[in-house]
């Protein structure tokens, strides 16, 4: 239903948790670019539990390669440096949610290329730079699901 896209993720436990989230929600997980771990990493599989084998996983060497597989007008970038809250977006089945690496986020050129579709998760206290990647993915995905599912 949705595409969760991780650009150069670095921490295997985050990716494992996001994989489990994909199985639970029917989302497809796209891993793009250079990974900070191997797909057979023990930590990745431990976080994904026995669900990892059920993850709909697609690997892409580059973001440009990934972008040829979807409608880029329905690609939403998540960034701590954006101004538009993720809750202001009207989501549709098939949308792609793009998240950057844990330490660097998305490159500025990616954010510039998709200006107008860059969203943030507000952090009112101002005491942290960003949320944990797996937490951020879960927050945004469940808002998108809330909008399109009849639960």
JORA-V666536 format. One line per field, one symbol per residue. ss: DSSP state (h for helix, s for strand, l for the rest). psi: psi as a letter, one per 20 degrees, with the letter a starting at -180 (. if undefined). burial: I if it has 9 or more other ideal C-beta (glycine too) atoms within 8 Angstrom, else O. A space follows every 50 residues. Layout:
ss = ???
psi = ???
burial = ???
This chain:
ss = llsssssllllhhhhhhhhhhhhhhllssssslllllllllhhhhhhhhh hhhhlsssssllhhhhhllllhhhsssslllllsshhhlllllllssssl slllsllhhhhhhllllsssllllllllllllhhhhhhhhhhhhhhhhll l
psi = grpppoolqhohhghghhghhgghijqpppppbpqjrqijphgghghibj ihiipnppqphrhgggiiiroiikppppqijrhoqhiipoqqpiqpopqa qhhibqqhhghghkqikprqoqnhhjiqhrrqghggggggghggghhiqm .
burial = OIIIIIIIIIIIIIIIIIIIIIIOIOIIIIIIIOIIIOOOIOIIIIIIOO IIOOIOIIOIOOIOIIIOOIOOOIIIIIIIOIOIOIOOOOIOOIIIIIII IIOOOIOOOIIOOIOOIIIIIOIOOOOOOOIOIIOIIIIIIOIIIOOIOO O
